[in-house]
Amino acid sequence: MKLSREQIEHYKKLQVPNGVPCRFMSDGRCLNISTGELQPQGINVMHQRVYWNFSRETAKKIASTLGCRVVFSESFK
């Protein structure tokens, strides 16, 4: 599960400077939305991929598109 090239371009246009840090999760593993790569389960949050420039609404749309869940990390701000 990954975004297509067209979807990546679409969501890049929706990026904002003050987005809410978030991670996309699938089966307890952090997902790279561009490549579909899943990080190992249970790795420290410091090593998980975090996306910084999406609004809550955009992040939720991405998660819905990919069939995963989004976890917001407001404590990173």
Backbone atoms as SQL, in Angstrom:
CREATE TABLE atoms (id INTEGER PRIMARY KEY, chain TEXT, resi INTEGER, resn TEXT, atom TEXT, x REAL, y REAL, z REAL);
INSERT INTO atoms VALUES
  (1, 'A', 1, 'MET', 'N', 0.826, -1.166, 0.000),
  (2, 'A', 1, 'MET', 'CA', 0.000, 0.000, 0.000),
  (3, 'A', 1, 'MET', 'C', 0.879, 1.240, 0.000),
  (4, 'A', 2, 'LYS', 'N', 0.773, 1.999, -1.075),
  (5, 'A', 2, 'LYS', 'CA', 1.501, 3.250, -1.198),
  (6, 'A', 2, 'LYS', 'C', 0.716, 4.171, -2.108),
  (7, 'A', 3, 'LEU', 'N', 1.030, 5.444, -2.028),
  (8, 'A', 3, 'LEU', 'CA', 0.377, 6.421, -2.884),
  (9, 'A', 3, 'LEU', 'C', 0.957, 6.335, -4.294),
  (10, 'A', 4, 'SER', 'N', 0.119, 6.556, -5.278),
  (11, 'A', 4, 'SER', 'CA', 0.591, 6.611, -6.657),
  (12, 'A', 4, 'SER', 'C', 1.336, 7.931, -6.868),
  (13, 'A', 5, 'ARG', 'N', 2.040, 8.029, -7.948),
  (14, 'A', 5, 'ARG', 'CA', 2.777, 9.259, -8.262),
  (15, 'A', 5, 'ARG', 'C', 1.812, 10.448, -8.329),
  (16, 'A', 6, 'GLU', 'N', 0.642, 10.228, -8.923),
  (17, 'A', 6, 'GLU', 'CA', -0.346, 11.299, -9.030),
  (18, 'A', 6, 'GLU', 'C', -0.875, 11.711, -7.651),
  (19, 'A', 7, 'GLN', 'N', -1.115, 10.719, -6.796),
  (20, 'A', 7, 'GLN', 'CA', -1.591, 11.019, -5.444),
  (21, 'A', 7, 'GLN', 'C', -0.526, 11.773, -4.650),
  (22, 'A', 8, 'ILE', 'N', 0.723, 11.389, -4.804),
  (23, 'A', 8, 'ILE', 'CA', 1.818, 12.079, -4.107),
  (24, 'A', 8, 'ILE', 'C', 1.834, 13.551, -4.518),
  (25, 'A', 9, 'GLU', 'N', 1.745, 13.812, -5.822),
  (26, 'A', 9, 'GLU', 'CA', 1.735, 15.197, -6.302),
  (27, 'A', 9, 'GLU', 'C', 0.532, 15.966, -5.758),
  (28, 'A', 10, 'HIS', 'N', -0.628, 15.317, -5.726),
  (29, 'A', 10, 'HIS', 'CA', -1.840, 15.951, -5.191),
  (30, 'A', 10, 'HIS', 'C', -1.655, 16.333, -3.723),
  (31, 'A', 11, 'TYR', 'N', -1.173, 15.396, -2.909),
  (32, 'A', 11, 'TYR', 'CA', -1.031, 15.669, -1.477),
  (33, 'A', 11, 'TYR', 'C', 0.112, 16.635, -1.180),
  (34, 'A', 12, 'LYS', 'N', 1.138, 16.676, -2.029),
  (35, 'A', 12, 'LYS', 'CA', 2.205, 17.663, -1.845),
  (36, 'A', 12, 'LYS', 'C', 1.649, 19.082, -1.961),
  (37, 'A', 13, 'LYS', 'N', 0.690, 19.259, -2.868),
  (38, 'A', 13, 'LYS', 'CA', 0.082, 20.577, -3.047),
  (39, 'A', 13, 'LYS', 'C', -0.749, 20.995, -1.836),
  (40, 'A', 14, 'LEU', 'N', -1.159, 20.033, -1.030),
  (41, 'A', 14, 'LEU', 'CA', -1.983, 20.323, 0.148),
  (42, 'A', 14, 'LEU', 'C', -1.155, 20.510, 1.425),
  (43, 'A', 15, 'GLN', 'N', 0.168, 20.403, 1.311),
  (44, 'A', 15, 'GLN', 'CA', 1.001, 20.566, 2.496),
  (45, 'A', 15, 'GLN', 'C', 0.906, 21.990, 3.035),
  (46, 'A', 16, 'VAL', 'N', 1.038, 22.109, 4.341),
  (47, 'A', 16, 'VAL', 'CA', 0.962, 23.396, 5.026),
  (48, 'A', 16, 'VAL', 'C', 2.202, 23.570, 5.895),
  (49, 'A', 17, 'PRO', 'N', 2.607, 24.817, 6.162),
  (50, 'A', 17, 'PRO', 'CA', 3.823, 25.035, 6.957),
  (51, 'A', 17, 'PRO', 'C', 3.682, 24.629, 8.425),
  (52, 'A', 18, 'ASN', 'N', 2.488, 24.679, 8.968),
  (53, 'A', 18, 'ASN', 'CA', 2.295, 24.374, 10.385),
  (54, 'A', 18, 'ASN', 'C', 1.388, 23.164, 10.567),
  (55, 'A', 19, 'GLY', 'N', 1.716, 22.073, 9.912),
  (56, 'A', 19, 'GLY', 'CA', 0.910, 20.865, 10.024),
  (57, 'A', 19, 'GLY', 'C', 1.085, 20.183, 11.376),
  (58, 'A', 20, 'VAL', 'N', 0.260, 19.188, 11.605),
  (59, 'A', 20, 'VAL', 'CA', 0.326, 18.407, 12.834),
  (60, 'A', 20, 'VAL', 'C', 1.196, 17.183, 12.558),
  (61, 'A', 21, 'PRO', 'N', 2.282, 16.974, 13.315),
  (62, 'A', 21, 'PRO', 'CA', 3.116, 15.795, 13.092),
  (63, 'A', 21, 'PRO', 'C', 2.277, 14.519, 13.184),
  (64, 'A', 22, 'CYS', 'N', 2.504, 13.612, 12.241),
  (65, 'A', 22, 'CYS', 'CA', 1.711, 12.383, 12.247),
  (66, 'A', 22, 'CYS', 'C', 2.508, 11.224, 11.681),
  (67, 'A', 23, 'ARG', 'N', 2.038, 10.035, 12.024),
  (68, 'A', 23, 'ARG', 'CA', 2.603, 8.782, 11.506),
  (69, 'A', 23, 'ARG', 'C', 1.455, 7.972, 10.933),
  (70, 'A', 24, 'PHE', 'N', 1.720, 7.263, 9.864),
  (71, 'A', 24, 'PHE', 'CA', 0.734, 6.380, 9.266),
  (72, 'A', 24, 'PHE', 'C', 1.082, 4.958, 9.677),
  (73, 'A', 25, 'MET', 'N', 0.103, 4.248, 10.258),
  (74, 'A', 25, 'MET', 'CA', 0.353, 2.942, 10.852),
  (75, 'A', 25, 'MET', 'C', -0.479, 1.858, 10.176),
  (76, 'A', 26, 'SER', 'N', 0.146, 0.697, 9.984),
  (77, 'A', 26, 'SER', 'CA', -0.534, -0.470, 9.435),
  (78, 'A', 26, 'SER', 'C', -0.053, -1.691, 10.204),
  (79, 'A', 27, 'ASP', 'N', -0.961, -2.407, 10.830),
  (80, 'A', 27, 'ASP', 'CA', -0.630, -3.599, 11.621),
  (81, 'A', 27, 'ASP', 'C', 0.454, -3.316, 12.663),
  (82, 'A', 28, 'GLY', 'N', 0.372, -2.144, 13.295),
  (83, 'A', 28, 'GLY', 'CA', 1.327, -1.790, 14.339),
  (84, 'A', 28, 'GLY', 'C', 2.690, -1.381, 13.826),
  (85, 'A', 29, 'ARG', 'N', 2.790, -1.147, 12.535),
  (86, 'A', 29, 'ARG', 'CA', 4.068, -0.772, 11.931),
  (87, 'A', 29, 'ARG', 'C', 3.912, 0.560, 11.214),
  (88, 'A', 30, 'CYS', 'N', 4.952, 1.361, 11.262),
  (89, 'A', 30, 'CYS', 'CA', 4.939, 2.680, 10.648),
  (90, 'A', 30, 'CYS', 'C', 5.145, 2.528, 9.134),
  (91, 'A', 31, 'LEU', 'N', 4.339, 3.257, 8.354),
  (92, 'A', 31, 'LEU', 'CA', 4.308, 3.126, 6.904),
  (93, 'A', 31, 'LEU', 'C', 4.932, 4.327, 6.216),
  (94, 'A', 32, 'ASN', 'N', 5.771, 4.067, 5.218),
  (95, 'A', 32, 'ASN', 'CA', 6.258, 5.107, 4.324),
  (96, 'A', 32, 'ASN', 'C', 5.217, 5.224, 3.218),
  (97, 'A', 33, 'ILE', 'N', 4.515, 6.336, 3.159),
  (98, 'A', 33, 'ILE', 'CA', 3.386, 6.467, 2.236),
  (99, 'A', 33, 'ILE', 'C', 3.819, 6.563, 0.776),
  (100, 'A', 34, 'SER', 'N', 5.077, 6.872, 0.515),
  (101, 'A', 34, 'SER', 'CA', 5.568, 6.974, -0.854),
  (102, 'A', 34, 'SER', 'C', 6.063, 5.649, -1.415),
  (103, 'A', 35, 'THR', 'N', 6.647, 4.817, -0.556),
  (104, 'A', 35, 'THR', 'CA', 7.241, 3.558, -1.029),
  (105, 'A', 35, 'THR', 'C', 6.461, 2.322, -0.606),
  (106, 'A', 36, 'GLY', 'N', 5.628, 2.472, 0.416),
  (107, 'A', 36, 'GLY', 'CA', 4.900, 1.322, 0.942),
  (108, 'A', 36, 'GLY', 'C', 5.703, 0.512, 1.940),
  (109, 'A', 37, 'GLU', 'N', 6.937, 0.925, 2.214),
  (110, 'A', 37, 'GLU', 'CA', 7.793, 0.216, 3.162),
  (111, 'A', 37, 'GLU', 'C', 7.230, 0.342, 4.574),
  (112, 'A', 38, 'LEU', 'N', 7.204, -0.788, 5.285),
  (113, 'A', 38, 'LEU', 'CA', 6.781, -0.804, 6.688),
  (114, 'A', 38, 'LEU', 'C', 8.010, -0.938, 7.566),
  (115, 'A', 39, 'GLN', 'N', 8.097, -0.098, 8.568),
  (116, 'A', 39, 'GLN', 'CA', 9.208, -0.194, 9.510),
  (117, 'A', 39, 'GLN', 'C', 8.951, -1.361, 10.456),
  (118, 'A', 40, 'PRO', 'N', 10.003, -1.881, 11.093),
  (119, 'A', 40, 'PRO', 'CA', 9.829, -3.007, 12.008),
  (120, 'A', 40, 'PRO', 'C', 8.866, -2.660, 13.148),
  (121, 'A', 41, 'GLN', 'N', 8.089, -3.620, 13.542),
  (122, 'A', 41, 'GLN', 'CA', 7.153, -3.426, 14.642),
  (123, 'A', 41, 'GLN', 'C', 7.925, -3.252, 15.945),
  (124, 'A', 42, 'GLY', 'N', 7.455, -2.315, 16.763),
  (125, 'A', 42, 'GLY', 'CA', 8.032, -2.118, 18.088),
  (126, 'A', 42, 'GLY', 'C', 9.260, -1.231, 18.137),
  (127, 'A', 43, 'ILE', 'N', 9.662, -0.619, 17.010),
  (128, 'A', 43, 'ILE', 'CA', 10.836, 0.255, 17.096),
  (129, 'A', 43, 'ILE', 'C', 10.468, 1.516, 17.867),
  (130, 'A', 44, 'ASN', 'N', 11.464, 2.106, 18.469),
  (131, 'A', 44, 'ASN', 'CA', 11.273, 3.314, 19.260),
  (132, 'A', 44, 'ASN', 'C', 10.667, 4.411, 18.399),
  (133, 'A', 45, 'VAL', 'N', 9.761, 5.179, 18.970),
  (134, 'A', 45, 'VAL', 'CA', 9.082, 6.250, 18.246),
  (135, 'A', 45, 'VAL', 'C', 10.083, 7.254, 17.666),
  (136, 'A', 46, 'MET', 'N', 11.243, 7.379, 18.280),
  (137, 'A', 46, 'MET', 'CA', 12.279, 8.297, 17.778),
  (138, 'A', 46, 'MET', 'C', 12.765, 7.884, 16.397),
  (139, 'A', 47, 'HIS', 'N', 12.598, 6.631, 16.050),
  (140, 'A', 47, 'HIS', 'CA', 13.089, 6.122, 14.773),
  (141, 'A', 47, 'HIS', 'C', 11.972, 5.933, 13.750),
  (142, 'A', 48, 'GLN', 'N', 10.746, 6.242, 14.141),
  (143, 'A', 48, 'GLN', 'CA', 9.621, 6.078, 13.223),
  (144, 'A', 48, 'GLN', 'C', 9.490, 7.292, 12.307),
  (145, 'A', 49, 'ARG', 'N', 9.036, 7.034, 11.093),
  (146, 'A', 49, 'ARG', 'CA', 8.851, 8.105, 10.112),
  (147, 'A', 49, 'ARG', 'C', 7.696, 9.005, 10.550),
  (148, 'A', 50, 'VAL', 'N', 7.978, 10.295, 10.610),
  (149, 'A', 50, 'VAL', 'CA', 6.973, 11.292, 10.992),
  (150, 'A', 50, 'VAL', 'C', 6.814, 12.278, 9.833),
  (151, 'A', 51, 'TYR', 'N', 5.573, 12.572, 9.500),
  (152, 'A', 51, 'TYR', 'CA', 5.252, 13.553, 8.465),
  (153, 'A', 51, 'TYR', 'C', 4.812, 14.835, 9.166),
  (154, 'A', 52, 'TRP', 'N', 5.358, 15.964, 8.744),
  (155, 'A', 52, 'TRP', 'CA', 5.184, 17.219, 9.473),
  (156, 'A', 52, 'TRP', 'C', 4.279, 18.239, 8.799),
  (157, 'A', 53, 'ASN', 'N', 3.999, 18.120, 7.544),
  (158, 'A', 53, 'ASN', 'CA', 3.360, 19.217, 6.825),
  (159, 'A', 53, 'ASN', 'C', 1.955, 18.930, 6.314),
  (160, 'A', 54, 'PHE', 'N', 1.231, 18.069, 6.999),
  (161, 'A', 54, 'PHE', 'CA', -0.152, 17.805, 6.613),
  (162, 'A', 54, 'PHE', 'C', -1.109, 18.321, 7.688),
  (163, 'A', 55, 'SER', 'N', -2.232, 18.856, 7.246),
  (164, 'A', 55, 'SER', 'CA', -3.289, 19.203, 8.197),
  (165, 'A', 55, 'SER', 'C', -3.918, 17.891, 8.676),
  (166, 'A', 56, 'ARG', 'N', -4.678, 17.953, 9.736),
  (167, 'A', 56, 'ARG', 'CA', -5.379, 16.762, 10.230),
  (168, 'A', 56, 'ARG', 'C', -6.282, 16.175, 9.144),
  (169, 'A', 57, 'GLU', 'N', -6.991, 17.043, 8.449),
  (170, 'A', 57, 'GLU', 'CA', -7.930, 16.579, 7.424),
  (171, 'A', 57, 'GLU', 'C', -7.216, 15.851, 6.292),
  (172, 'A', 58, 'THR', 'N', -6.105, 16.425, 5.829),
  (173, 'A', 58, 'THR', 'CA', -5.348, 15.793, 4.749),
  (174, 'A', 58, 'THR', 'C', -4.765, 14.461, 5.206),
  (175, 'A', 59, 'ALA', 'N', -4.224, 14.412, 6.409),
  (176, 'A', 59, 'ALA', 'CA', -3.660, 13.160, 6.928),
  (177, 'A', 59, 'ALA', 'C', -4.729, 12.070, 7.024),
  (178, 'A', 60, 'LYS', 'N', -5.920, 12.451, 7.445),
  (179, 'A', 60, 'LYS', 'CA', -7.016, 11.477, 7.534),
  (180, 'A', 60, 'LYS', 'C', -7.403, 10.970, 6.154),
  (181, 'A', 61, 'LYS', 'N', -7.393, 11.844, 5.145),
  (182, 'A', 61, 'LYS', 'CA', -7.704, 11.427, 3.772),
  (183, 'A', 61, 'LYS', 'C', -6.649, 10.452, 3.250),
  (184, 'A', 62, 'ILE', 'N', -5.383, 10.731, 3.539),
  (185, 'A', 62, 'ILE', 'CA', -4.301, 9.845, 3.116),
  (186, 'A', 62, 'ILE', 'C', -4.483, 8.472, 3.759),
  (187, 'A', 63, 'ALA', 'N', -4.739, 8.459, 5.060),
  (188, 'A', 63, 'ALA', 'CA', -4.935, 7.188, 5.774),
  (189, 'A', 63, 'ALA', 'C', -6.104, 6.405, 5.183),
  (190, 'A', 64, 'SER', 'N', -7.180, 7.097, 4.871),
  (191, 'A', 64, 'SER', 'CA', -8.343, 6.442, 4.285),
  (192, 'A', 64, 'SER', 'C', -8.002, 5.858, 2.918),
  (193, 'A', 65, 'THR', 'N', -7.274, 6.616, 2.119),
  (194, 'A', 65, 'THR', 'CA', -6.861, 6.157, 0.794),
  (195, 'A', 65, 'THR', 'C', -6.008, 4.892, 0.883),
  (196, 'A', 66, 'LEU', 'N', -5.127, 4.842, 1.885),
  (197, 'A', 66, 'LEU', 'CA', -4.197, 3.718, 2.020),
  (198, 'A', 66, 'LEU', 'C', -4.751, 2.568, 2.856),
  (199, 'A', 67, 'GLY', 'N', -5.877, 2.774, 3.497),
  (200, 'A', 67, 'GLY', 'CA', -6.435, 1.719, 4.342),
  (201, 'A', 67, 'GLY', 'C', -5.619, 1.490, 5.599),
  (202, 'A', 68, 'CYS', 'N', -5.050, 2.564, 6.127),
  (203, 'A', 68, 'CYS', 'CA', -4.282, 2.470, 7.369),
  (204, 'A', 68, 'CYS', 'C', -4.849, 3.490, 8.344),
  (205, 'A', 69, 'ARG', 'N', -4.185, 3.666, 9.471),
  (206, 'A', 69, 'ARG', 'CA', -4.652, 4.673, 10.429),
  (207, 'A', 69, 'ARG', 'C', -3.565, 5.719, 10.616),
  (208, 'A', 70, 'VAL', 'N', -3.990, 6.892, 11.008),
  (209, 'A', 70, 'VAL', 'CA', -3.042, 7.978, 11.246),
  (210, 'A', 70, 'VAL', 'C', -2.994, 8.230, 12.744),
  (211, 'A', 71, 'VAL', 'N', -1.778, 8.451, 13.248),
  (212, 'A', 71, 'VAL', 'CA', -1.546, 8.762, 14.657),
  (213, 'A', 71, 'VAL', 'C', -0.927, 10.143, 14.717),
  (214, 'A', 72, 'PHE', 'N', -1.593, 11.064, 15.386),
  (215, 'A', 72, 'PHE', 'CA', -1.082, 12.421, 15.500),
  (216, 'A', 72, 'PHE', 'C', -0.162, 12.523, 16.710),
  (217, 'A', 73, 'SER', 'N', 0.913, 13.279, 16.554),
  (218, 'A', 73, 'SER', 'CA', 1.941, 13.396, 17.595),
  (219, 'A', 73, 'SER', 'C', 2.170, 14.850, 17.945),
  (220, 'A', 74, 'GLU', 'N', 1.193, 15.444, 18.572),
  (221, 'A', 74, 'GLU', 'CA', 1.286, 16.878, 18.865),
  (222, 'A', 74, 'GLU', 'C', 2.398, 17.204, 19.847),
  (223, 'A', 75, 'SER', 'N', 2.878, 16.227, 20.589),
  (224, 'A', 75, 'SER', 'CA', 3.952, 16.493, 21.550),
  (225, 'A', 75, 'SER', 'C', 5.276, 16.775, 20.846),
  (226, 'A', 76, 'PHE', 'N', 5.389, 16.491, 19.534),
  (227, 'A', 76, 'PHE', 'CA', 6.622, 16.781, 18.794),
  (228, 'A', 76, 'PHE', 'C', 6.767, 18.262, 18.495),
  (229, 'A', 77, 'LYS', 'N', 5.670, 19.000, 18.534),
  (230, 'A', 77, 'LYS', 'CA', 5.729, 20.412, 18.173),
  (231, 'A', 77, 'LYS', 'C', 6.500, 21.219, 19.169);
